[in-house]
C-alpha cells in the first residue's frame, strides 16, 4: 500500500526536479525527485496559493519515476518507472490509497491515457 504524508516544507521543497505533472479531481500531482527519493507532491488547485503542498504520496517500489498520467474515468494515477522497467498505478486517492504495479519489459519513458483507459 502506498503512503500519504502531510505537507513537508510547504511549497516545492529543496528545489526538487519535476519529472511529471497530472491533474485529477481538483488536485495537481507533481512527480518530483528530492534528496534522492521520488515522491508525488499534491497541490489543491482550489487554494489561492497553488504552490503549497497539501500532502505527499510515496509509492513503494518506485525507483526512478520519470512520468505521470491521470485517468479521470478510473480516478487513478499512473507512474512510469525506468528504474524498475514498470508502471505503477495509484488508486483510492481520496480515501485508502492502494497501489499496483506491473513490468513492461523496457524503460517506460512516457505515459498517456486515452478516453477509454
N, C-alpha and C positions, 0 to 999 in steps of 0.2 A: 504494500500500500504506500502511495506517495504521501509526503507530509506537507502540512501547511504551517507556516511560521508567521508571526506578527511582523510588522514593519521593522526593518533593520537599516538604520541610517537615514530614514526619512525619504530622501529622493534617491536618484540613481547613485548609489554608493560606490566609492573607490574608483571612480572613472571607468566603470565596467564597459567592456566591449560588447556591443549589441550584435547578436547573431540572427535574430528573427523577431518579427512582430506579428501579432494577430489580435483581432477584436472579436469579442463574443459577449452578448448579453450585457452591454454597458461597461465592460471592462477591457482594458488594453493589457495584453500579456506580452512581456518583453523577455525574450530568451537572452541571457547575458552571462558572460564569464567574469567572475570577480574573485580575486585571491585564489586562483587555481581551481575553483569549482564552478560548475554550470548550474544555474537555477533560473526560475522564471519569476520575475517581478510582476506583481499585479497592480494596476492603476485603475482607479474608479473614474470613468470618464464623466460622471455627473458632478464631480467636485470642481470648484473653481481653479484649483491648482492641480493639474493632472500629473505634475512631476512627483507628487507624493506617492510612495509605495504603500499600499494598504495591507499587503501580505506577500509572502514569498512561497513558491512551491518548489519542493525538492523532489526530483524523480530518482528513485532507487535504480541503480544500474546505468544511469546516464553518464557516459564517459566524456564525450566530446560533441555536445549538441551543436548543430550548425544551421538549423532552420526550424520554423514553427508555422503551423497552419491550424485554422479553426474550422470546425464543421458545425454550421448552425442547425442542421437537421437533427444531428445526434447530440448536440451541445457538448462537444469534446474538443480536446487539443491533440494534435499530432506533433511529435518532435523527432526530427531526423538526427541520428547519432552516428557520425562517421567513426567514432572510437570503437563501437561495438558492431558496426555494419547492421544496424537495426533501426526500427521505427518504434517509438513509444507512444502509447495512447493514454491520455488522462481523461477521465470522465467522472461525473458526480461532482463537478466543480463548485456547486453551491451547497453541498451537504458533505457526505462522506466521500472523500476523494479516493478514487480507485485507479489502478494502474495495470496496463497490459503492454507487452512488447512482443515483437516478432522479428526474426532475422530476415534480411532482404538479399543476402548473398553478395553485396557490394556496398560501396560507400554511397549512402543516400544524400547527395549534396543539395537537393532541393525538394520541396514539397508543394503540392497544390491540391485543392479539394474541389470536386465538381458538385453540381447541384444534386446529384444522385449518390452522394457518398453513402 
